Amino acid sequence: MRYRKLGTTEIDVSAICLGTMTWGEQNTQQDAFAQMDYAIEQGVNFFDTAELYSIPPKASTYGQTERIIGEWFQSRKQRSKIVLASKMAGPGEGWIDHIRQGKTRFNEQYISSALNDSLQRLQTDYIDLYQLHWPERKTNFFGPLGYTPVEDDFTPIKDTLLALDKQVKAGKIRYIGLSNETPWGAMEFLRIARELDLPRIMSIQNPYSLLNRSYEVGLAEISWREKCGLLAYSPLGFGVLSGKYLQNSKPKNGRLTLFPDYARYSHRVAVTATKRYVALAHEHQLAPAQMALAFVSSRPFLTSTIVGATTMEQLKQNIDSINLELPSEVIEGIEQIHQETSNPCP
């Protein structure tokens, strides 16, 4: 395993982070325990979860993934060996009304409530990296590349940082991070933290894959210069980049088989690009999923690649991708495809 510093901290996190959002929906607690056991055996010390999980979000499985991790902590007594990241859900009226009626604000009241509930489910006294799952303000996240100006009312970032600072001082959070964030948002959090001596963000968890390299425009330089690296989620585009959904295949228990509405990486242009990436991998005798993951892990602005799996075979292949160094001709092939089919899935 390889390790990298988390932001400006002295914490070394594994360059592969164990994603958990299928636990409690596609995976049982027994499956999840097996995945965590295997991951730490392979040197993975970084787990990422969220109050929102399991996915797809619904009231009946809300918080279930955190509960499973909490049971594992109690069973295995391994809390001190894990750098634990979790996320507080943002506002989402109409689709997550089961979480604070969909009216979350990133203020002291809601941050305290959400954090304490997560700590109880996780059966721990602290979270190493506490992240805001998506912005409270109305901006372009979860897909759109373009920003449309709109009048909105959101908690001042200063107030959010003051609320988080209170939890850091209480020992309930060690460090903070952002997720699904924009360059403006990241720089505002950094600026205000610097000016007021408040907690600085240590990471940005955004989508990044061969099908979505939009992070490279703006945010990559911020990650590098400000030492708040990317935690890349969906590095396989919901599993699409493994090639298993090509030719209209519907593998049993596949996420897109079970939940066809998750079609972000499945439209015509994305399928065309995926075919080319899969063909490139086969041309060089590589597993498509491992090639895709190895590319993400090779980026200089990246802290860790978040991998999820529903089977142990998938997890083994995903973790082992950290040992793959892509030859220059593969990188050149990837760049050519990217130039001709740039960011088909923002």
N, C-alpha and C positions, 0 to 999 in steps of 0.2 A: 504494500500500500504506500501511497505517497501522501504527504501532509503539507498543509499550507497554513499560514497564520490567518486567523480570523480578524480582519481589519487591522487596527493598530494594537490589538491585544497581544498577549504572549501565548494565547491558546493555539495549539496545533490541531486543526481539524483534518480529517481524512478527505482526500480529493474526491472520494465517492461518499455521498450522503445517502442514507437509507430513507427513501420516501415511504409514506405509510397510509396514503389516503384510501387504499382499497380495503384496509382492515376494518372489519365490521360490516362489510357489504359483500365484496367478492371473496374476501378471505376471512376465515374463522380466527378466533383467538389462538387456537392451536397452530394454525398456519403462521400467524404473526410471531408467536414465540419462536417457531423454528427459524423464521427469517432473521429475527434479531440475534438469536444464538449463532447462526451461521455468519452473519455480518461481522460480529465482534471477533469471531475466530479468524476472519480474513483481514482484520486490522481496521475495520470501519468503526469510528468512534463518534460519528455525527448522525443523529436522527432528526428528522423534520416532520412535524405534525401541525395540526391546527384545530381550533375549537369547532370549525365547520365540518370536519371530517367525521364520518365516511362520506365519500363521493359516490353518486350524486347527492347533494345536500337535501335532507328531509328531516322532519322532526323526530322520526322514530330512530334515526341513527346519529343524531346530533351528539357530538362529544364522545362517540363510541370508540374512536381510535385512541384518543387520549386515555380513556378508561383501560383499554387493552395494554397500553404502554405502562400505565400505573400498576396494573396487575403483574406485569413482567418485572418491573422494578422490585416489587415486593417478593416475588418468587425467586429471582436470581440475585438480588442484592448487588446489582451492578451500577447503581445510579452514579457513583463517583467516577466511573470509567466512561460515561457518555456525555458528550456535549449535546444538550437537548435544545432544540429550537421549536417554538410553537408560534401560532399566529392568532391575532384577534381579528374577527370579522369586521368589515366595514358596513356601511349602510346598504340595504338592498330590499326596499319595500317591494312586495309582490313576488319575490322568489326565495327570500329567507325570512319570512315573517315569524318563523319559530325562534329566531335569534333576536331578542330584544325588540320584537315587533318590526324588525327590519329597519329600525330607526337609530342605529348606533351612532354615537358621536365620539370622537377621540378626545374626550375630556376626562377630568379626574373621576367623576362618578362612574362612567361606563368602563374606563380602563381598570379601575379598582375591582369592579364587579366581575368583569370578564376574566381578569387575571386570577383572582381568588378562586373562581369556579374551575379554571384550568388546573391550577395547583392541586385542588381537591381531587379532580379526576386523575391527575398524573401521580398522585400520592407522593409528592415531593414538596420541598420547601422553597425551591427556586427554579427558575427557567434560565438557562444560559443565554439564549438569544430570543428575545421577544419581539415579534414583527407585527407590523400593521398590514393586514392581508391585502388590502387595496385602499386607494385614497378615499377619504371622506368627500373630497371635492369632486365635481363632475369634470372628468378629463378623459383622455383616450387611453383606456386600459381594457384588457380582455378582448383584444382584437384590432380595433380601429387604429390606423396609422395617423390619420389626420385629426387635428384638434379643432373643434368648433367652439368658439367663444360663447359662453352662456353665463347668465347671472346665477350665482349660486351662493349658498350660505354654509360655510364650513368653519369648524373650530380653528382658531388661529394656531399656526404651527408652534408658536411660542407656548401656548397653553398646553398643547399636547406634550411638548418636551418637558414642561414643568411637572405635568402629571406623571410622566414616565420616570422623571428624576426622583420623584417621591418614592416610587416603587423600587428604584435602584438603591436608594438610601435605606430603605426598609429591608434590603437583602433578598427581595423576591425576584428581582431581575438582575442579571449580571451585565448584559449588553442589549442594545436594541438594533433593529433592522427594519427595512422597508420591503414591500413586495408589490409587484405590478405597478411600479412607480415610474414617473417620467423624469427627464433631466431637470426640469424646473423644480419639481418636488424634491428630488434628491439634493440639489444645491441649496434650496431654502432650508432644509433640515440641517445641512452642514453649516451653512452661514449662521443661522440663529444659535446653534449649539456652540459655535466658536465665539460668537460675540457675547453670549450670556453664560459661558462656562457650564453648559448643560450637556447631557449625554449625547455623544455623536453616533451616527449610524455606522455600523460595522459591516453591513452587507446589503445587497439589493437582490431580492429573489424575484426574478422575471423569467418569462419563457425564452428559451434559446435553443435552437436546433438547426440542422441543415435546411429546414423548411421555414425557419424564422430567425433571421440574423439581424433583425431591426435593432437589437441592443447595441450593435456596433456603431450606430449613428447617434452620437452624443453620450450615451451612458457608458460605453466602454472607456472613453477617456476619463470620465469622472471616476469610475472604478479604479483605474490605474493610478491616476494622480492623487486621488483622495484616500486611497487605501481602504476602499469599501467594495470588496470584490463581489462579483456575480455568484449567486447560488442559482444555477440553471435548472429550471423545472421544465417538464415536457421535452427532454432532450431527444426523445424518440417520437415526438408528435403523437401522443396517445398510442404508441406502439406501431404507428403507420410505417416508420422508417425501417422496421424489421422486415418489411415486405410481405407480412403475413396476410394483409388485406387486399393485396393485388389480385387482379382477375376476378373481382367481386367476391373474393373468399370471405366466409364468415366463420372463423374458427370458434369452436365451442368455448364458451366462457370468456371470449375476448371482450374487452371493454366496449368496442364499437358494435359488436354483435348484440351485447346485452343492452347497450344504451346508444342506439343509433343517432340520437339527437346531438351527440358529441361529434359533430361532423366538421369541425374547424379545419382539420388536416386531410379532408377526404374529397374536396371538390376537384373538378377536372384538372386545373393547372397543378394542383398539389400532387395528384396522382401521376401526372406526366413527369414531374420532377422526381418523385419517389422512384418511379421506374428507372430513371437514369442513375440515381444514386445506388439503387440495388444492383443494377448492371455493372456499375463501376466497382462495387465491392466484389462481386463474383469474378470480374475480370482479373482481380488481384488476389483471388482465393481468400477473401475475407468474409466473415459473417457481417451482413449489412448492419445489424444492430450494433455490433462492436465497432465497426467503422464509424458509424454516426456518433457513438458515445466518445470514442477516442478523439474525434475532431473537437467536440465540445470541451473535453478535458484538457486539450492542448492550448486553449486560448490563454494568453498572458493576463487577461483581466478577470479570469475566473478563480474563485476560491474553491468551489465544490460543485460537482454534478449530482443532482438529485435523481436517483434511480428508484423506480418502483417495479414491483413484479407480482404476478398472481401465482406463479409456480416457482419452485426452488430451482429448476433448470434455468428459467429466465434470470433469476437473481444471480446465480453463479456466473452466467455469461456476462451479465451487466457489470458485476463487480470486477470480473477478470479483465474487462476492457481497459482498466487503468494500466495494464501491463503492455498494451499495444501502442507502439509508436508508428504513426503512419508514414510510409515512404513518401518522398518528395513528389513522385509521380501521381500518387493518390491525392495529395493536397492540390496539385495542379489540376487534376481532373475535377475535384470538388469545386475549385474556384471557377473553372470554365462553366460548369453547370449552373453555379450561382450567378454568374454574369448573364447567362442566357435566360434564367428563370429565377429572378431575384425576389426573395421573400414572398413566396406564393401564399404563405399563411401567417400574417402578422399577428 
